[in-house]
Amino acid sequence: MNEGACCPPNGEERKDGQVMKTSLESFLQIDEQGSFLPAIRCVPISALKYQPVLQALTKEDGGLEPAGDSMEVLRAQEEWEAVENIQPGAGGWESPDRPRQLISFNEALQHFQTADLSIFRKVQSAVPRRRLSVFFRCIFGLPQLCDGLQEERDLILAIAQCGLDNEDPVHGRVLQTIYKKLTGSRFDCALYGTHWEELGFQGSNPATDLRGAGFLALMHLLYLVMDSKTLLLAHEIFRLSQHHIQHFPFCLMSINITRIVIQALREECLSKECNRQHTVIPVVNNLYAAAFLHLAYIWRTQQKTILDSSFVLKELEVLAKKNPKQLLRSLDTYLTKGTKGLFPMGLSGAHNVSGSHGTHPKNLNFTGVCDLQLDTTEGVLAV
């Protein structure tokens, strides 16, 4: 055996080069600080498992008394167990070698159709109406949703009450799909991080922004990026949201639009259109896309900034409830004619929206529909 090789003292060398342990006590080499770890630090990591010290640590009746070295013994045991049990990619969603597959809107919807949402279905599907809303309903007689569509409506409202579950693989795939389709990345992203802020969430955890819209907000984003007809629209609005002057939080704006659609559905403002099309989910999805399209058009053509967010969203809410058919018709025109229809130069192609990026001022706060307070007596907004 080479002179520089480390071996236990008082050991005997076999013919095959292995060291025979004469006694456990003779192998434990105690340093000045009362630790036996230096004695095994020079041993190759591949051979650690066969060292008598570690074998004694893992035996229930090994006979090794920790005494004054108990802390060092426990530390050595924990380090060894970590070597055996370490798993690549733990602690998040990142998996560069095996990225998650994209998920379609229909696949995600089927997940909720088969899931137990009974606790969320108990939430009342209707909300107290303002006096003006009740007045218009009495005068114009807004139609109620057909009985055959009630279950579909209740499913949407149940999803809107469901939060983001980081332990649910379907929930994770939805978020990963949104991230990849918006950024063009081929790899999964981490569960938490500043990359979510770059997409327009307020913080590093998307779950904290879903108030008032629940998982339906993510389902709408999934619909927008996974439908081939609206993917271009999603990219156009996303680029507009990153403009150095007219920037706005893309995902947070989308969540507020989902909340507007939920309110319109609850107040039966969509019942007439749903009855006409004999469906609810496609109407809700299209109204969401149409409202986002309208907001982007107003934002670009009227040179709105983040300071105007509360007023733009409130006007959009009024339009979505009063005349959803007009919004849906605008979406049909856009999808038929593309950017050459409503947007000759594209949403981010006008001279005042160059699409250049810059550092967004952090002292400007986004105000959405969720943050607005309505004085029902005066009928005005307080911001």
C-alpha positions as CSV (number, residue, x, y, z in Angstrom):
1,M,0.0,0.0,0.0
2,N,1.3,3.5,-0.9
3,E,2.8,5.5,1.9
4,G,0.4,8.5,1.2
5,A,-2.7,6.4,1.4
6,C,-4.9,6.9,4.4
7,C,-5.8,3.8,6.4
8,P,-7.0,3.1,9.9
9,P,-4.2,2.7,12.5
10,N,-3.4,-0.7,13.9
11,G,-5.0,-2.3,10.8
12,E,-3.8,-5.4,8.9
13,E,-3.6,-5.4,5.2
14,R,-5.0,-8.3,3.2
15,K,-3.6,-9.5,-0.1
16,D,-6.4,-7.9,-2.1
17,G,-5.4,-4.5,-0.7
18,Q,-8.4,-4.1,1.7
19,V,-7.8,-3.2,5.3
20,M,-9.0,-5.5,8.1
21,K,-10.4,-3.7,11.1
22,T,-8.8,-5.0,14.3
23,S,-11.1,-3.1,16.6
24,L,-13.6,-0.3,16.3
25,E,-11.9,1.6,19.1
26,S,-8.6,1.6,17.3
27,F,-10.2,3.0,14.1
28,L,-11.8,6.0,15.9
29,Q,-9.0,8.6,15.6
30,I,-10.0,11.5,18.0
31,D,-8.6,14.9,17.1
32,E,-7.9,17.7,19.5
33,Q,-11.5,18.9,19.5
34,G,-12.9,15.4,20.3
35,S,-14.1,14.6,16.8
36,F,-13.5,11.4,14.8
37,L,-14.5,13.0,11.4
38,P,-11.0,13.9,10.4
39,A,-10.1,10.2,10.4
40,I,-12.5,9.4,7.6
41,R,-12.2,12.7,5.5
42,C,-9.4,11.2,3.4
43,V,-11.5,8.1,2.5
44,P,-13.0,8.1,-1.1
45,I,-16.7,8.9,-1.0
46,S,-17.4,5.6,-2.9
47,A,-16.0,3.7,0.0
48,L,-17.6,5.6,2.8
49,K,-20.6,3.2,3.0
50,Y,-18.3,0.3,3.9
51,Q,-16.4,2.1,6.7
52,P,-17.0,0.4,10.0
53,V,-17.7,3.7,11.7
54,L,-20.7,4.5,9.5
55,Q,-21.8,0.9,9.6
56,A,-21.9,1.1,13.3
57,L,-23.9,4.4,13.2
58,T,-26.6,2.8,11.1
59,K,-27.1,-0.2,13.3
60,E,-29.6,-0.1,16.0
61,D,-27.5,-2.2,18.4
62,G,-24.1,-1.1,17.1
63,G,-22.9,-0.6,20.7
64,L,-21.4,2.8,19.9
65,E,-22.0,5.2,22.8
66,P,-22.1,8.8,21.6
67,A,-21.0,10.2,25.0
68,G,-19.2,13.5,24.4
69,D,-19.3,13.1,20.6
70,S,-23.1,12.8,20.2
71,M,-23.5,15.9,18.1
72,E,-20.7,14.9,15.8
73,V,-22.2,11.4,15.5
74,L,-25.6,12.7,14.6
75,R,-24.2,15.1,12.1
76,A,-22.2,12.4,10.4
77,Q,-25.2,10.2,10.2
78,E,-27.4,13.0,8.7
79,E,-24.7,13.8,6.1
80,W,-24.5,10.1,5.1
81,E,-28.3,9.8,4.8
82,A,-28.3,12.9,2.6
83,V,-25.7,11.3,0.3
84,E,-28.0,8.3,-0.1
85,N,-31.3,10.1,-0.5
86,I,-30.5,13.2,-2.5
87,Q,-32.7,13.6,-5.6
88,P,-32.0,15.8,-8.5
89,G,-34.4,18.7,-9.2
90,A,-35.9,18.6,-5.7
91,G,-37.4,21.7,-4.1
92,G,-39.3,23.1,-7.1
93,W,-40.8,22.6,-10.5
94,E,-37.6,22.9,-12.4
95,S,-36.7,19.7,-14.3
96,P,-34.3,20.5,-17.2
97,D,-34.0,16.9,-18.3
98,R,-37.7,16.1,-18.3
99,P,-39.8,19.2,-18.7
100,R,-43.5,18.9,-18.2
101,Q,-45.7,18.6,-21.2
102,L,-47.9,21.5,-22.2
103,I,-51.6,21.1,-21.2
104,S,-54.5,22.2,-23.3
105,F,-57.5,24.1,-22.0
106,N,-59.8,21.1,-22.6
107,E,-57.5,18.8,-20.7
108,A,-57.4,21.1,-17.7
109,L,-61.2,21.6,-17.9
110,Q,-61.7,17.8,-17.8
111,H,-59.6,17.7,-14.6
112,F,-62.0,20.0,-12.9
113,Q,-65.0,18.3,-14.4
114,T,-64.0,15.1,-12.6
115,A,-62.6,16.7,-9.4
116,D,-64.7,17.0,-6.2
117,L,-65.7,20.7,-6.2
118,S,-68.7,20.3,-4.0
119,I,-67.3,22.6,-1.3
120,F,-67.0,25.4,-3.9
121,R,-70.4,24.7,-5.6
122,K,-72.1,25.7,-2.3
123,V,-71.1,29.3,-3.0
124,Q,-74.1,31.3,-4.2
125,S,-74.1,31.8,-7.9
126,A,-75.8,35.1,-7.7
127,V,-74.6,38.3,-6.0
128,P,-76.6,41.2,-4.5
129,R,-77.5,43.6,-7.2
130,R,-77.2,47.3,-7.0
131,R,-80.4,49.2,-7.1
132,L,-79.7,50.5,-10.7
133,S,-79.1,46.9,-11.9
134,V,-82.4,45.7,-10.3
135,F,-84.2,48.6,-12.0
136,F,-82.9,47.8,-15.4
137,R,-83.7,44.1,-14.9
138,C,-87.3,45.0,-14.0
139,I,-87.7,47.4,-17.0
140,F,-85.9,45.4,-19.7
141,G,-86.5,41.9,-18.3
142,L,-83.0,40.3,-18.6
143,P,-83.5,36.6,-19.4
144,Q,-82.4,33.9,-17.0
145,L,-80.1,31.1,-18.0
146,C,-81.7,27.9,-19.3
147,D,-82.0,25.1,-16.9
148,G,-79.8,22.9,-19.1
149,L,-76.9,25.4,-18.8
150,Q,-77.0,25.8,-15.0
151,E,-74.5,23.0,-14.3
152,E,-72.0,24.5,-16.8
153,R,-72.4,27.9,-15.2
154,D,-71.9,26.4,-11.7
155,L,-68.8,24.6,-12.8
156,I,-67.2,27.9,-13.9
157,L,-68.1,29.6,-10.7
158,A,-66.7,26.7,-8.7
159,I,-63.4,26.9,-10.5
160,A,-63.4,30.6,-9.8
161,Q,-63.5,29.7,-6.1
162,C,-60.7,27.2,-6.3
163,G,-57.2,28.4,-5.4
164,L,-53.9,27.3,-6.8
165,D,-52.6,24.1,-5.3
166,N,-48.9,23.7,-5.8
167,E,-49.2,20.0,-5.0
168,D,-51.6,19.3,-7.9
169,P,-49.6,18.3,-11.0
170,V,-52.4,19.7,-13.3
171,H,-52.2,23.1,-11.6
172,G,-48.5,23.0,-12.1
173,R,-48.7,22.2,-15.8
174,V,-51.2,25.0,-16.3
175,L,-48.7,27.5,-14.9
176,Q,-45.8,26.0,-16.8
177,T,-47.7,26.2,-20.0
178,I,-48.6,29.8,-19.5
179,Y,-45.0,30.6,-18.8
180,K,-43.6,28.8,-21.7
181,K,-46.1,30.1,-24.3
182,L,-45.6,33.7,-23.2
183,T,-41.8,33.6,-22.9
184,G,-40.9,31.0,-25.6
185,S,-39.0,29.0,-23.1
186,R,-38.7,25.2,-23.6
187,F,-37.8,24.5,-20.0
188,D,-39.8,24.4,-16.8
189,C,-39.4,27.3,-14.4
190,A,-39.2,27.3,-10.6
191,L,-42.2,27.3,-8.3
192,Y,-41.3,30.7,-6.9
193,G,-39.2,33.5,-8.2
194,T,-38.9,36.9,-9.9
195,H,-39.7,35.3,-13.3
196,W,-43.4,35.5,-12.3
197,E,-43.1,39.2,-11.7
198,E,-41.8,39.5,-15.3
199,L,-45.0,38.0,-16.5
200,G,-47.0,40.6,-14.6
201,F,-47.7,39.0,-11.2
202,Q,-47.2,41.2,-8.1
203,G,-44.8,38.8,-6.4
204,S,-42.8,35.7,-6.7
205,N,-45.8,33.5,-5.9
206,P,-48.7,33.6,-8.5
207,A,-51.2,32.1,-5.9
208,T,-51.3,35.3,-4.0
209,D,-52.8,37.3,-6.9
210,L,-55.8,35.1,-7.7
211,R,-58.2,36.8,-5.2
212,G,-61.7,37.4,-6.7
213,A,-61.0,35.1,-9.7
214,G,-59.5,31.9,-8.4
215,F,-58.1,29.3,-10.7
216,L,-60.4,30.5,-13.5
217,A,-58.0,33.4,-14.0
218,L,-55.3,30.9,-14.9
219,M,-57.7,28.9,-17.1
220,H,-58.5,32.1,-19.0
221,L,-54.8,32.8,-19.5
222,L,-54.3,29.1,-20.6
223,Y,-57.2,29.5,-23.1
224,L,-55.6,32.7,-24.5
225,V,-52.2,31.2,-25.1
226,M,-53.2,27.7,-26.2
227,D,-55.9,28.7,-28.7
228,S,-54.2,29.2,-32.1
229,K,-56.6,32.0,-32.9
230,T,-55.9,34.0,-29.8
231,L,-52.2,33.2,-29.3
232,L,-51.1,36.2,-31.6
233,L,-53.4,38.4,-29.5
234,A,-51.8,37.2,-26.3
235,H,-48.3,38.0,-27.6
236,E,-49.4,41.4,-28.9
237,I,-50.9,42.4,-25.5
238,F,-47.9,40.9,-23.6
239,R,-45.5,43.1,-25.7
240,L,-47.7,46.1,-25.1
241,S,-47.6,45.5,-21.4
242,Q,-43.8,45.7,-21.4
243,H,-43.6,49.1,-23.1
244,H,-41.3,51.5,-21.4
245,I,-44.1,54.1,-20.9
246,Q,-47.4,52.3,-21.3
247,H,-46.3,49.2,-19.4
248,F,-48.8,47.4,-17.1
249,P,-48.7,44.0,-15.2
250,F,-50.0,41.6,-17.8
251,C,-51.2,38.7,-15.6
252,L,-52.6,41.0,-13.0
253,M,-54.6,42.9,-15.7
254,S,-55.8,39.5,-17.0
255,I,-57.0,38.5,-13.5
256,N,-59.0,41.7,-13.2
257,I,-60.7,41.0,-16.6
258,T,-61.6,37.5,-15.5
259,R,-63.2,39.0,-12.4
260,I,-65.3,41.3,-14.6
261,V,-66.4,38.3,-16.6
262,I,-67.4,36.4,-13.4
263,Q,-69.5,39.4,-12.3
264,A,-71.2,39.6,-15.6
265,L,-72.0,35.8,-15.5
266,R,-73.3,36.0,-11.9
267,E,-75.5,39.0,-12.7
268,E,-77.0,37.1,-15.7
269,C,-75.7,39.6,-18.2
270,L,-74.5,36.8,-20.4
271,S,-77.6,34.6,-20.1
272,K,-79.1,35.8,-23.4
273,E,-75.9,35.0,-25.4
274,C,-75.4,31.7,-23.6
275,N,-79.0,30.7,-24.3
276,R,-78.5,31.7,-28.0
277,Q,-75.3,29.6,-28.3
278,H,-76.6,26.8,-26.0
279,T,-73.3,26.9,-24.1
280,V,-71.6,28.8,-21.3
281,I,-67.9,28.1,-21.2
282,P,-67.1,29.2,-24.8
283,V,-69.1,32.4,-24.2
284,V,-67.2,33.2,-21.0
285,N,-63.9,32.4,-22.7
286,N,-64.6,34.6,-25.7
287,L,-65.9,37.5,-23.6
288,Y,-62.6,37.3,-21.6
289,A,-60.6,37.5,-24.8
290,A,-62.8,40.2,-26.2
291,A,-62.5,42.3,-23.1
292,F,-58.7,42.0,-23.1
293,L,-58.7,42.9,-26.8
294,H,-60.8,46.0,-26.1
295,L,-58.7,47.1,-23.2
296,A,-55.5,46.7,-25.3
297,Y,-57.1,48.8,-28.1
298,I,-58.1,51.6,-25.7
299,W,-54.7,51.4,-24.0
300,R,-52.7,51.8,-27.2
301,T,-54.9,54.3,-29.1
302,Q,-55.6,56.6,-26.1
303,Q,-52.1,56.3,-24.8
304,K,-53.1,55.1,-21.4
305,T,-50.6,54.4,-18.6
306,I,-50.7,52.4,-15.4
307,L,-52.2,55.5,-13.7
308,D,-55.3,55.1,-15.8
309,S,-55.8,51.4,-14.9
310,S,-58.6,51.8,-12.5
311,F,-60.8,53.9,-14.8
312,V,-60.1,51.8,-17.9
313,L,-61.1,48.6,-16.0
314,K,-64.2,50.2,-14.6
315,E,-65.4,51.4,-18.0
316,L,-64.7,47.9,-19.3
317,E,-66.8,46.3,-16.6
318,V,-69.7,48.5,-17.5
319,L,-69.4,47.6,-21.2
320,A,-69.1,43.9,-20.5
321,K,-72.3,43.9,-18.4
322,K,-74.3,46.3,-20.6
323,N,-73.3,45.2,-24.1
324,P,-71.3,41.9,-24.1
325,K,-72.5,41.2,-27.6
326,Q,-70.6,44.3,-28.9
327,L,-67.4,43.0,-27.4
328,L,-67.9,39.5,-28.8
329,R,-68.5,41.0,-32.2
330,S,-65.3,43.0,-32.1
331,L,-63.4,39.8,-31.2
332,D,-64.9,38.0,-34.2
333,T,-63.8,40.9,-36.4
334,Y,-60.3,40.7,-35.1
335,L,-60.0,37.0,-35.5
336,T,-61.4,37.1,-39.0
337,K,-59.3,40.0,-40.3
338,G,-56.3,39.7,-37.9
339,T,-54.2,42.7,-37.1
340,K,-55.1,44.3,-40.5
341,G,-58.6,44.7,-39.2
342,L,-58.8,46.6,-35.9
343,F,-55.1,47.2,-35.6
344,P,-53.4,48.2,-38.9
345,M,-50.0,48.4,-37.3
346,G,-50.5,45.8,-34.6
347,L,-51.1,46.5,-30.9
348,S,-47.5,47.3,-30.3
349,G,-46.6,48.7,-33.7
350,A,-47.8,52.3,-33.5
351,H,-45.3,55.1,-33.4
352,N,-46.1,55.9,-29.8
353,V,-45.7,52.2,-28.8
354,S,-42.3,51.2,-30.1
355,G,-42.2,48.1,-28.0
356,S,-38.9,49.0,-26.5
357,H,-38.2,47.7,-23.0
358,G,-37.0,49.6,-20.0
359,T,-37.0,49.6,-16.3
360,H,-40.6,50.0,-15.0
361,P,-40.9,52.6,-12.3
362,K,-41.6,50.9,-9.0
363,N,-43.4,53.9,-7.5
364,L,-46.4,53.5,-9.7
365,N,-49.0,51.1,-8.3
366,F,-51.5,49.2,-10.4
367,T,-55.1,49.6,-9.3
368,G,-57.5,47.0,-10.5
369,V,-61.2,46.3,-10.2
370,C,-60.6,44.4,-7.0
371,D,-59.1,47.5,-5.4
372,L,-61.9,49.9,-6.4
373,Q,-64.7,50.9,-4.0
374,L,-68.0,52.0,-5.3
375,D,-70.2,54.4,-3.4
376,T,-73.6,52.9,-4.1
377,T,-75.4,56.0,-2.9
378,E,-73.6,58.3,-5.2
379,G,-72.7,55.9,-7.9
380,V,-69.1,57.2,-8.2
381,L,-65.7,55.5,-7.8
382,A,-63.5,56.2,-4.9
383,V,-59.8,55.5,-5.5
